[in-house]
Amino acid sequence: MIIEPGSSPSSKPSVTLWIWLATTGAAATSSNLVMNRPELVRTWVSDILGVFDQDYVWHDLAQQWQTPGQGEAVVEAMTAPPPQARAAAFVGGGMHPTIADRVAPGIDDVMGSCILRLHRSSAQPAVAEMGAELGAAKARPGLAILPTEDHFVGTDEQRRRAARRAGAQIEVLDGLGHWWTTQDPDRAASVLILSGTPTRRRRVAALERIA
């Protein structure tokens, strides 16, 4: 979540809201904000809209986390290896090695507990019920990011259907997956900058000219 410099929470909409796949719980919370308090938001970007589709089915790993006993065993298997091994697993899933090295040490027992609570609280029909209010997101300009190789957040049809319901423009990122922001940072930054408010885009352009 990015507060525009010089803005006032008590005046005009003052938040440019970016919703990240990497923190699905934050994405769900932020989506609730867009649907319920759009006056607090200038623009929003989401790469997980597909999970709010009525036909969405959680991916296999999430279903394991949602299952008592099995989820604890999976988390233990995730947190037990040394950080180097955890980083290698992230890299195998498409994360950039530099970012994986930073993320891996944080995959500990506390993170594991958070993963279980998050996914168990969002087991179906919870996200489908939340998605019933998706149309309210039309109140603010939105962008739906669709990395073609991300198969965790719904089918292409589900993601596009949810984007239409939210009134969002669609940006397809061919060849990128779950960790698209780390796979091609330049492309990711370009997409996000272009999705921002005109004021933000002008500031970025001015900084580029100075550089």
ROSE-4610 file (N, C-alpha, C; in Angstrom, 1 decimal, always signed):
// ROSE-4610
residu = [M/M/M/I/I/I/I/I/I/E/E/E/P/P/P/G/G/G/S/S/S/S/S/S/P/P/P/S/S/S/S/S/S/K/K/K/P/P/P/S/S/S/V/V/V/T/T/T/L/L/L/W/W/W/I/I/I/W/W/W/L/L/L/A/A/A/T/T/T/T/T/T/G/G/G/A/A/A/A/A/A/A/A/A/T/T/T/S/S/S/S/S/S/N/N/N/L/L/L/V/V/V/M/M/M/N/N/N/R/R/R/P/P/P/E/E/E/L/L/L/V/V/V/R/R/R/T/T/T/W/W/W/V/V/V/S/S/S/D/D/D/I/I/I/L/L/L/G/G/G/V/V/V/F/F/F/D/D/D/Q/Q/Q/D/D/D/Y/Y/Y/V/V/V/W/W/W/H/H/H/D/D/D/L/L/L/A/A/A/Q/Q/Q/Q/Q/Q/W/W/W/Q/Q/Q/T/T/T/P/P/P/G/G/G/Q/Q/Q/G/G/G/E/E/E/A/A/A/V/V/V/V/V/V/E/E/E/A/A/A/M/M/M/T/T/T/A/A/A/P/P/P/P/P/P/P/P/P/Q/Q/Q/A/A/A/R/R/R/A/A/A/A/A/A/A/A/A/F/F/F/V/V/V/G/G/G/G/G/G/G/G/G/M/M/M/H/H/H/P/P/P/T/T/T/I/I/I/A/A/A/D/D/D/R/R/R/V/V/V/A/A/A/P/P/P/G/G/G/I/I/I/D/D/D/D/D/D/V/V/V/M/M/M/G/G/G/S/S/S/C/C/C/I/I/I/L/L/L/R/R/R/L/L/L/H/H/H/R/R/R/S/S/S/S/S/S/A/A/A/Q/Q/Q/P/P/P/A/A/A/V/V/V/A/A/A/E/E/E/M/M/M/G/G/G/A/A/A/E/E/E/L/L/L/G/G/G/A/A/A/A/A/A/K/K/K/A/A/A/R/R/R/P/P/P/G/G/G/L/L/L/A/A/A/I/I/I/L/L/L/P/P/P/T/T/T/E/E/E/D/D/D/H/H/H/F/F/F/V/V/V/G/G/G/T/T/T/D/D/D/E/E/E/Q/Q/Q/R/R/R/R/R/R/R/R/R/A/A/A/A/A/A/R/R/R/R/R/R/A/A/A/G/G/G/A/A/A/Q/Q/Q/I/I/I/E/E/E/V/V/V/L/L/L/D/D/D/G/G/G/L/L/L/G/G/G/H/H/H/W/W/W/W/W/W/T/T/T/T/T/T/Q/Q/Q/D/D/D/P/P/P/D/D/D/R/R/R/A/A/A/A/A/A/S/S/S/V/V/V/L/L/L/I/I/I/L/L/L/S/S/S/G/G/G/T/T/T/P/P/P/T/T/T/R/R/R/R/R/R/R/R/R/R/R/R/V/V/V/A/A/A/A/A/A/L/L/L/E/E/E/R/R/R/I/I/I/A/A/A]
num = [1/1/1/2/2/2/3/3/3/4/4/4/5/5/5/6/6/6/7/7/7/8/8/8/9/9/9/10/10/10/11/11/11/12/12/12/13/13/13/14/14/14/15/15/15/16/16/16/17/17/17/18/18/18/19/19/19/20/20/20/21/21/21/22/22/22/23/23/23/24/24/24/25/25/25/26/26/26/27/27/27/28/28/28/29/29/29/30/30/30/31/31/31/32/32/32/33/33/33/34/34/34/35/35/35/36/36/36/37/37/37/38/38/38/39/39/39/40/40/40/41/41/41/42/42/42/43/43/43/44/44/44/45/45/45/46/46/46/47/47/47/48/48/48/49/49/49/50/50/50/51/51/51/52/52/52/53/53/53/54/54/54/55/55/55/56/56/56/57/57/57/58/58/58/59/59/59/60/60/60/61/61/61/62/62/62/63/63/63/64/64/64/65/65/65/66/66/66/67/67/67/68/68/68/69/69/69/70/70/70/71/71/71/72/72/72/73/73/73/74/74/74/75/75/75/76/76/76/77/77/77/78/78/78/79/79/79/80/80/80/81/81/81/82/82/82/83/83/83/84/84/84/85/85/85/86/86/86/87/87/87/88/88/88/89/89/89/90/90/90/91/91/91/92/92/92/93/93/93/94/94/94/95/95/95/96/96/96/97/97/97/98/98/98/99/99/99/100/100/100/101/101/101/102/102/102/103/103/103/104/104/104/105/105/105/106/106/106/107/107/107/108/108/108/109/109/109/110/110/110/111/111/111/112/112/112/113/113/113/114/114/114/115/115/115/116/116/116/117/117/117/118/118/118/119/119/119/120/120/120/121/121/121/122/122/122/123/123/123/124/124/124/125/125/125/126/126/126/127/127/127/128/128/128/129/129/129/130/130/130/131/131/131/132/132/132/133/133/133/134/134/134/135/135/135/136/136/136/137/137/137/138/138/138/139/139/139/140/140/140/141/141/141/142/142/142/143/143/143/144/144/144/145/145/145/146/146/146/147/147/147/148/148/148/149/149/149/150/150/150/151/151/151/152/152/152/153/153/153/154/154/154/155/155/155/156/156/156/157/157/157/158/158/158/159/159/159/160/160/160/161/161/161/162/162/162/163/163/163/164/164/164/165/165/165/166/166/166/167/167/167/168/168/168/169/169/169/170/170/170/171/171/171/172/172/172/173/173/173/174/174/174/175/175/175/176/176/176/177/177/177/178/178/178/179/179/179/180/180/180/181/181/181/182/182/182/183/183/183/184/184/184/185/185/185/186/186/186/187/187/187/188/188/188/189/189/189/190/190/190/191/191/191/192/192/192/193/193/193/194/194/194/195/195/195/196/196/196/197/197/197/198/198/198/199/199/199/200/200/200/201/201/201/202/202/202/203/203/203/204/204/204/205/205/205/206/206/206/207/207/207/208/208/208/209/209/209/210/210/210/211/211/211]
x = [+0.9/+0.0/+0.9/+0.6/+1.5/+0.7/+1.2/+0.5/+1.2/+0.4/+0.9/+1.5/+2.7/+3.3/+2.4/+2.3/+1.6/+0.1/-0.4/-1.8/-2.3/-3.6/-4.2/-5.3/-5.2/-6.3/-7.7/-7.7/-9.0/-9.6/-8.8/-9.3/-9.7/-9.1/-9.5/-8.9/-9.4/-8.8/-7.2/-6.6/-5.1/-4.3/-4.8/-4.1/-4.0/-2.8/-2.7/-2.5/-3.4/-3.4/-2.9/-1.8/-1.2/-1.4/-2.1/-2.4/-1.5/-0.7/+0.3/+0.0/+0.3/+0.1/+1.0/+2.1/+3.1/+2.6/+1.6/+1.0/-0.5/-0.9/-2.3/-3.3/-2.9/-3.7/-3.9/-2.8/-2.9/-3.8/-3.7/-4.5/-5.9/-6.3/-7.7/-8.2/-7.4/-7.7/-7.8/-6.9/-6.9/-8.1/-8.5/-9.6/-10.9/-10.9/-12.1/-12.1/-11.0/-10.9/-11.5/-11.1/-11.5/-13.1/-13.6/-15.0/-15.8/-15.3/-16.1/-15.8/-14.6/-14.2/-13.5/-14.1/-13.4/-13.0/-13.6/-13.2/-11.8/-11.3/-9.9/-8.8/-9.3/-8.4/-8.4/-7.2/-7.2/-7.2/-6.3/-6.2/-5.8/-6.1/-5.7/-5.2/-4.3/-3.8/-3.9/-4.4/-4.5/-4.0/-3.3/-3.0/-3.6/-4.6/-5.3/-6.8/-7.3/-8.8/-9.5/-8.8/-9.4/-9.9/-9.3/-9.7/-11.1/-11.5/-12.8/-14.0/-13.6/-14.6/-15.4/-16.6/-17.5/-17.1/-16.4/-16.0/-14.5/-13.9/-12.4/-12.3/-11.3/-10.9/-9.4/-9.2/-7.9/-6.9/-5.7/-4.6/-4.3/-3.6/-3.3/-2.6/-1.6/-0.8/-1.7/-2.5/-3.4/-4.4/-4.9/-5.8/-5.2/-3.9/-3.1/-3.0/-2.7/-2.6/-3.9/-5.0/-6.3/-6.8/-6.1/-6.5/-5.8/-6.5/-5.9/-5.0/-3.8/-2.9/-2.0/-2.6/-1.8/-1.1/-1.8/-1.2/+0.0/-0.1/+1.0/+2.3/+2.0/+3.1/+3.8/+3.0/+3.5/+4.4/+3.9/+4.6/+5.9/+5.9/+7.1/+8.1/+7.7/+8.6/+9.1/+8.4/+8.8/+9.8/+9.6/+10.5/+11.7/+11.7/+12.8/+14.1/+14.1/+15.4/+16.1/+17.5/+18.2/+17.8/+18.1/+17.7/+18.1/+19.3/+19.8/+18.8/+18.4/+17.4/+16.1/+15.6/+14.4/+14.5/+15.6/+15.8/+15.8/+16.4/+16.4/+15.0/+14.2/+12.8/+12.1/+12.3/+11.6/+12.1/+13.4/+14.0/+13.4/+13.2/+12.6/+11.2/+10.5/+9.2/+9.1/+10.3/+10.3/+10.8/+11.0/+11.5/+12.9/+13.3/+14.6/+15.5/+16.7/+17.6/+18.0/+18.2/+18.5/+17.4/+16.2/+15.0/+14.8/+15.0/+14.8/+15.7/+16.9/+17.9/+17.4/+16.7/+16.2/+14.9/+14.1/+12.9/+13.0/+13.9/+14.1/+14.3/+15.1/+15.3/+14.0/+13.0/+11.8/+10.8/+11.1/+10.1/+10.4/+9.8/+10.0/+8.7/+8.7/+7.5/+6.4/+6.8/+5.8/+5.1/+6.0/+5.4/+4.5/+4.9/+4.1/+2.8/+2.8/+1.5/+0.6/+1.2/+0.4/-0.2/+0.6/+0.2/-1.1/-1.0/-2.1/-3.4/-3.2/-4.4/-5.0/-4.1/-4.6/-5.4/-4.9/-5.6/-6.8/-6.7/-7.9/-9.1/-8.7/-9.8/-10.4/-9.6/-10.1/-10.5/-10.7/-11.2/-12.5/-12.9/-14.2/-15.3/-16.4/-16.8/-16.4/-15.5/-15.1/-14.8/-13.8/-13.4/-14.5/-15.3/-16.4/-17.5/-17.7/-18.6/-18.1/-16.8/-16.1/-16.3/-16.1/-16.1/-17.5/-18.5/-19.9/-20.0/-19.1/-19.1/-18.0/-17.5/-16.4/-16.8/-18.0/-18.5/-18.3/-18.2/-18.1/-16.7/-15.7/-14.4/-14.4/-15.5/-15.6/-15.6/-15.8/-15.8/-14.5/-13.4/-12.1/-11.4/-10.5/-9.9/-9.0/-9.1/-8.3/-7.6/-6.6/-5.9/-5.7/-6.1/-5.9/-4.7/-3.7/-2.5/-2.7/-2.5/-2.6/-1.3/-0.5/+0.7/+0.3/+0.7/+0.1/+0.5/+1.7/+2.2/+1.9/+1.0/+0.6/-0.7/-0.6/-1.7/-2.3/-1.9/-2.4/-3.6/-3.9/-5.0/-6.2/-6.4/-7.6/-7.2/-8.2/-8.0/-8.0/-7.6/-7.7/-9.1/-10.0/-11.4/-11.9/-11.5/-12.0/-11.4/-10.1/-9.4/-10.0/-10.3/-10.9/-12.3/-13.1/-14.4/-14.5/-13.6/-13.5/-13.1/-12.1/-11.7/-12.8/-13.6/-14.8/-15.8/-16.0/-16.9/-16.4/-15.1/-14.5/-14.3/-14.6/-14.4/-13.0/-12.1/-10.6/-10.2/-9.2/-8.4/-7.6/-7.2/-6.4/-5.1/-4.0/-2.7/-2.1/-1.9/-1.4/+0.1/+0.7/+2.2/+2.6/+2.8/+3.2/+4.5/+4.4/+5.6/+6.0/+5.3/+5.6/+4.7/+5.2/+4.4/+4.1/+4.0/+3.6/+4.5/+5.7/+6.7/+7.0/+6.0/+6.3/+7.1/+6.9/+7.6/+9.1/+9.5/+10.9/+11.5/+10.6/+11.1/+11.5/+10.8/+11.1/+10.7/+11.6/+11.4/+11.1/+11.8/+11.6/+10.2/+9.8/+8.5/+7.4/+7.6/+6.7/+6.6/+7.7/+7.7/+7.0/+7.2/+6.6/+5.1/+4.6/+3.2/+2.6/+3.2/+2.7/+2.7/+3.8/+3.9/+2.8/+2.5/+1.5/+0.1/+0.0/-1.3/-1.6/-0.6/-0.8/-1.6/-1.7/-2.4/-1.6/-2.2/-1.5/-0.4/-0.7/+0.3/+1.5/+1.3/+2.4/+3.2/+2.6/+3.3/+4.1/+3.6/+4.4/+5.6/+5.5/+6.7/+7.7/+7.3/+8.2/+8.9/+8.2/+8.8/+9.8/+9.5/+10.5/+11.7/+11.6/+12.8/+13.6/+13.0/+13.7/+14.5/+13.9/+14.6/+15.8/+15.7/+16.8/+17.9/+17.6/+18.6/+19.3]
y = [-1.2/+0.0/+1.2/+2.2/+3.3/+4.6/+5.4/+6.7/+7.7/+8.4/+9.4/+10.6/+11.1/+12.1/+13.4/+13.9/+15.2/+15.0/+13.7/+13.5/+13.5/+13.7/+13.7/+12.7/+11.8/+10.8/+11.3/+12.6/+13.2/+13.9/+14.0/+14.8/+13.9/+14.0/+13.3/+11.8/+10.9/+9.6/+9.7/+9.0/+9.3/+8.1/+7.0/+5.7/+5.2/+4.8/+4.0/+2.6/+1.7/+0.4/-0.7/-1.3/-2.4/-3.7/-4.7/-6.0/-7.0/-7.7/-8.6/-10.0/-10.8/-12.3/-12.9/-12.4/-13.0/-13.0/-12.1/-12.1/-12.2/-13.4/-13.6/-13.1/-13.3/-12.7/-11.3/-10.5/-9.1/-8.8/-9.6/-9.4/-9.5/-10.5/-10.6/-9.4/-9.0/-7.9/-6.6/-6.4/-5.2/-5.2/-6.4/-6.5/-6.1/-6.5/-6.1/-4.6/-4.0/-2.5/-1.9/-2.4/-1.8/-2.0/-3.2/-3.4/-2.7/-2.4/-1.8/-0.4/+0.1/+1.5/+2.1/+2.1/+2.6/+4.0/+4.8/+6.2/+6.4/+5.3/+5.4/+5.0/+4.7/+4.1/+4.9/+5.2/+5.9/+4.8/+3.9/+2.9/+1.6/+0.5/-0.8/-1.8/-2.7/-3.7/-5.0/-6.1/-7.4/-8.5/-9.5/-10.6/-11.9/-11.8/-12.9/-12.9/-12.1/-11.9/-13.2/-14.2/-15.4/-16.2/-16.0/-16.7/-16.3/-15.2/-14.7/-15.2/-15.9/-16.5/-17.6/-17.7/-18.7/-20.1/-20.4/-21.7/-22.0/-21.1/-21.3/-22.5/-23.3/-24.4/-24.2/-24.2/-23.9/-25.0/-24.5/-25.4/-26.5/-27.5/-28.7/-28.4/-27.5/-27.2/-26.5/-25.6/-24.9/-25.8/-26.8/-27.8/-28.6/-28.9/-29.6/-28.8/-27.5/-26.6/-26.5/-26.6/-26.4/-27.7/-28.8/-30.1/-30.3/-30.4/-30.6/-31.8/-31.7/-32.8/-32.8/-32.9/-32.8/-31.5/-30.4/-29.1/-28.9/-29.4/-29.3/-30.0/-31.2/-32.0/-31.3/-30.7/-30.0/-28.8/-28.1/-26.9/-27.3/-28.4/-28.9/-29.3/-29.9/-30.2/-29.0/-27.9/-26.7/-26.0/-26.0/-25.2/-25.9/-27.3/-28.1/-27.9/-27.8/-27.7/-26.4/-26.4/-25.1/-24.1/-22.8/-21.7/-21.9/-22.5/-22.7/-23.6/-24.7/-25.6/-25.0/-24.2/-23.5/-22.5/-21.8/-20.9/-21.6/-22.8/-23.6/-24.0/-24.3/-24.7/-23.5/-22.3/-21.1/-20.9/-21.0/-20.8/-21.8/-23.1/-24.1/-23.7/-22.9/-22.4/-21.2/-20.6/-19.5/-18.2/-18.2/-17.0/-16.7/-15.4/-15.0/-15.4/-15.9/-16.4/-15.4/-14.1/-13.1/-12.9/-12.9/-12.7/-13.9/-15.1/-16.4/-16.4/-15.9/-15.9/-15.0/-14.0/-13.1/-13.6/-14.3/-14.8/-16.1/-16.9/-18.3/-18.2/-17.3/-17.4/-17.1/-16.4/-16.1/-17.2/-18.3/-19.4/-20.3/-19.8/-20.5/-20.9/-21.3/-21.9/-20.8/-19.6/-18.5/-18.3/-18.3/-18.2/-19.4/-20.6/-21.7/-21.7/-21.2/-21.0/-20.0/-18.9/-17.9/-18.5/-19.3/-20.0/-20.8/-21.6/-22.5/-21.7/-20.7/-19.9/-19.1/-18.6/-17.9/-18.8/-19.9/-20.7/-21.5/-21.7/-22.4/-21.4/-20.1/-19.1/-18.7/-19.0/-18.7/-19.9/-21.1/-22.2/-22.0/-22.6/-22.4/-22.8/-22.1/-21.1/-19.6/-19.5/-18.1/-17.1/-17.5/-16.5/-16.3/-17.4/-17.2/-16.2/-16.3/-15.4/-13.9/-13.8/-12.5/-12.0/-12.8/-12.4/-12.0/-12.2/-11.8/-10.3/-9.6/-8.1/-7.5/-8.4/-7.9/-6.8/-6.7/-5.6/-4.2/-4.1/-2.8/-2.2/-3.1/-2.6/-1.7/-1.7/-0.8/+0.6/+0.9/+2.3/+3.0/+2.3/+2.8/+2.1/+2.8/+2.1/+1.0/-0.1/-1.3/-2.0/-2.7/-3.5/-4.9/-5.9/-7.3/-7.8/-8.3/-8.9/-10.4/-10.9/-12.3/-12.9/-13.4/-14.1/-15.4/-15.8/-16.9/-18.2/-18.2/-19.5/-19.6/-18.7/-18.8/-19.6/-20.8/-21.7/-21.9/-21.0/-21.0/-20.2/-19.3/-18.3/-18.4/-19.6/-19.8/-20.0/-20.5/-20.6/-19.3/-19.3/-18.0/-17.5/-18.4/-18.0/-17.4/-18.0/-17.5/-16.1/-16.0/-14.7/-13.6/-13.9/-12.9/-12.5/-13.5/-13.3/-12.4/-12.7/-11.9/-10.5/-10.3/-9.0/-8.2/-8.8/-8.1/-7.7/-8.6/-8.2/-7.0/-7.0/-5.9/-4.6/-4.7/-3.5/-3.2/-4.2/-4.0/-4.2/-3.4/-3.6/-4.9/-5.5/-6.8/-6.6/-7.0/-7.0/-8.5/-9.1/-10.4/-10.4/-11.2/-11.3/-12.7/-12.8/-14.1/-14.6/-15.9/-16.6/-16.4/-15.5/-15.3/-16.1/-16.4/-17.2/-16.6/-17.4/-17.0/-15.8/-15.9/-14.8/-13.9/-13.4/-12.5/-11.3/-10.7/-9.4/-9.7/-10.9/-11.2/-11.8/-12.4/-13.0/-11.9/-10.9/-9.8/-8.5/-8.0/-6.8/-5.5/-5.4/-4.2/-4.2/-5.3/-5.4/-5.2/-5.8/-5.6/-4.2/-3.5/-2.1/-1.2/-1.5/-0.8/-0.9/-2.1/-2.4/-1.6/-1.7/-1.0/+0.5/+1.0/+2.5/+3.0/+2.3/+2.7/+2.6/+1.7/+1.6/+2.6/+3.4/+4.4/+5.6/+6.5/+7.8/+8.6/+9.6/+10.5/+11.2/+11.7/+12.4/+11.5/+10.3/+9.3/+9.1/+8.9/+8.7/+9.9/+11.1/+12.3/+12.4/+12.0/+12.0/+11.0/+9.8/+8.8/+9.3/+9.9/+10.4/+11.5/+12.4/+13.4/+12.9/+11.9/+11.2/+10.6/+9.9/+9.3/+10.3/+11.5/+12.6/+13.0/+13.2/+13.6/+12.6/+11.3/+10.2/+10.2]
z = [+0.0/+0.0/+0.0/-0.9/-1.1/-0.8/+0.1/+0.4/-0.5/-1.3/-2.1/-1.3/-1.6/-0.8/-0.7/+0.5/+0.6/+0.7/+0.7/+0.8/+2.2/+2.3/+3.7/+3.7/+4.7/+4.8/+5.0/+5.5/+5.8/+4.6/+3.5/+2.3/+1.2/+0.0/-1.1/-1.0/-1.9/-1.8/-1.9/-0.9/-0.8/-0.9/-1.3/-1.3/-2.7/-3.2/-4.3/-3.8/-4.1/-3.5/-4.5/-4.1/-5.0/-4.2/-4.9/-4.2/-4.8/-3.9/-4.4/-4.2/-5.2/-5.1/-4.0/-3.8/-2.9/-1.5/-1.2/+0.2/+0.0/-0.2/-0.6/+0.5/+1.8/+2.8/+2.7/+2.5/+2.3/+1.1/+0.1/-1.1/-0.8/+0.0/+0.3/+1.2/+2.1/+3.0/+2.1/+1.2/+0.4/-0.6/-1.1/-1.9/-1.2/+0.1/+0.9/+1.1/+1.2/+1.3/+0.0/-1.1/-2.4/-2.5/-2.1/-2.2/-1.2/+0.0/+1.0/+1.3/+1.0/+1.3/+0.1/-1.1/-2.3/-2.2/-1.3/-1.2/-0.7/-0.1/+0.4/-0.6/-1.8/-2.8/-4.1/-4.7/-5.9/-7.1/-7.1/-8.1/-7.4/-8.1/-7.5/-8.6/-8.1/-9.0/-8.3/-9.0/-8.4/-9.4/-8.8/-9.7/-9.1/-8.2/-7.7/-7.8/-8.7/-8.8/-9.0/-9.7/-10.0/-8.8/-7.6/-6.5/-6.0/-6.4/-6.0/-6.9/-8.0/-8.9/-8.1/-8.4/-7.7/-8.0/-9.1/-9.4/-9.0/-8.4/-8.0/-7.1/-7.3/-6.4/-6.0/-4.7/-4.2/-4.8/-5.0/-5.5/-4.5/-5.0/-4.2/-2.8/-2.9/-1.7/-0.7/-1.2/-0.2/+0.4/-0.4/+0.2/+1.3/+1.1/+2.1/+3.4/+3.2/+4.4/+5.1/+4.4/+5.0/+5.7/+5.5/+6.1/+7.5/+8.6/+9.9/+9.9/+10.5/+10.5/+9.3/+8.1/+6.9/+6.7/+7.0/+6.9/+7.8/+9.0/+10.0/+9.5/+8.9/+8.4/+7.2/+6.3/+5.2/+5.6/+6.6/+7.1/+7.7/+8.5/+9.1/+8.0/+6.9/+5.8/+5.2/+5.2/+4.6/+5.4/+6.7/+7.6/+8.1/+8.0/+8.6/+7.8/+6.5/+5.8/+6.1/+5.8/+6.0/+5.0/+5.3/+4.4/+2.9/+2.7/+1.4/+0.6/+1.3/+0.6/+0.4/+1.3/+1.1/-0.1/-0.2/-1.3/-2.6/-2.7/-3.9/-4.3/-3.3/-3.6/-4.2/-3.7/-4.3/-5.7/-5.9/-7.2/-8.2/-7.8/-8.6/-9.0/-8.2/-8.5/-9.3/-9.7/-10.5/-9.9/-8.6/-7.9/-8.3/-8.4/-8.7/-7.5/-7.8/-6.8/-5.7/-6.1/-5.1/-4.1/-4.6/-3.8/-2.9/-3.5/-2.8/-1.6/-1.7/-0.6/+0.5/+0.2/+1.2/+1.9/+1.1/+1.6/+2.5/+2.1/+2.7/+4.2/+4.8/+6.3/+7.0/+6.4/+7.1/+7.1/+6.4/+6.4/+7.7/+8.8/+10.1/+10.7/+11.9/+12.6/+12.7/+12.9/+13.0/+11.6/+10.5/+9.2/+8.9/+9.3/+9.1/+9.7/+11.0/+11.7/+10.9/+10.5/+9.7/+8.4/+7.7/+6.5/+6.8/+7.8/+8.2/+8.5/+9.4/+9.8/+8.6/+7.7/+6.6/+5.7/+5.3/+4.3/+4.9/+6.2/+6.7/+6.9/+7.1/+7.2/+5.8/+4.8/+3.4/+2.6/+3.3/+2.6/+2.0/+0.9/+0.3/+1.3/+1.4/+0.4/+0.8/+1.7/+2.2/+1.1/+0.2/-0.8/-1.9/-2.1/-3.1/-2.5/-1.2/-0.6/-0.6/-0.4/-0.4/-1.9/-2.8/-4.2/-4.7/-3.9/-4.3/-4.3/-3.6/-3.6/-4.6/-5.5/-6.3/-7.2/-7.6/-8.5/-7.9/-6.6/-5.9/-6.2/-6.7/-7.0/-8.2/-9.0/-10.2/-9.8/-8.5/-8.1/-8.3/-8.4/-8.6/-9.8/-10.5/-11.7/-11.2/-11.8/-11.4/-12.6/-12.3/-13.3/-12.8/-13.6/-13.3/-14.0/-13.3/-13.9/-14.1/-15.3/-15.6/-16.1/-15.2/-15.7/-16.2/-17.5/-18.1/-17.4/-16.7/-16.1/-14.6/-14.1/-12.7/-12.7/-12.2/-12.1/-10.7/-9.8/-8.4/-8.2/-9.1/-8.8/-9.7/-10.2/-11.1/-12.5/-13.3/-14.7/-15.4/-16.7/-17.4/-17.5/-17.7/-17.8/-16.4/-15.3/-14.0/-13.7/-14.1/-13.8/-14.7/-15.9/-16.8/-16.4/-16.0/-15.5/-14.3/-13.3/-12.1/-12.4/-13.4/-13.8/-14.4/-15.2/-15.8/-14.7/-13.7/-12.7/-11.8/-11.7/-10.9/-11.8/-13.0/-13.9/-14.2/-14.1/-14.2/-15.7/-16.0/-17.3/-17.0/-18.1/-18.0/-18.7/-18.0/-18.5/-18.5/-19.6/-19.7/-19.8/-18.9/-18.9/-19.4/-20.7/-21.3/-20.7/-20.4/-19.9/-18.5/-17.8/-16.4/-15.5/-14.2/-13.4/-12.0/-11.0/-9.7/-9.1/-9.4/-8.9/-10.0/-10.7/-11.9/-11.6/-10.4/-10.1/-10.0/-9.6/-9.5/-10.8/-11.6/-12.9/-13.9/-14.0/-14.9/-14.3/-13.4/-12.6/-13.5/-14.6/-15.4/-16.0/-16.5/-17.1/-16.0/-14.8/-13.7/-13.3/-13.2/-12.8/-13.8/-15.1/-16.2/-16.1/-15.9/-15.8/-14.6/-13.5/-12.3/-12.4/-13.0/-13.1/-14.0/-15.1/-16.1/-15.5/-14.5/-13.9/-12.8/-12.4/-11.4/-11.8/-10.8/-11.1/-12.0/-12.8/-13.6/-12.9/-11.6/-10.8/-10.6/-10.3/-10.0/-11.3/-12.4/-13.6/-14.0/-13.7/-14.0/-13.2/-11.9/-11.0/-11.4/-11.9/-12.3/-13.6/-14.5/-15.7/-15.4/-14.5/-14.1/-13.5/-12.7/-12.1/-13.2/-14.2/-15.2/-16.1/-16.3/-17.0/-16.2/-14.9/-14.1/-14.1/-14.1/-14.1/-15.4]
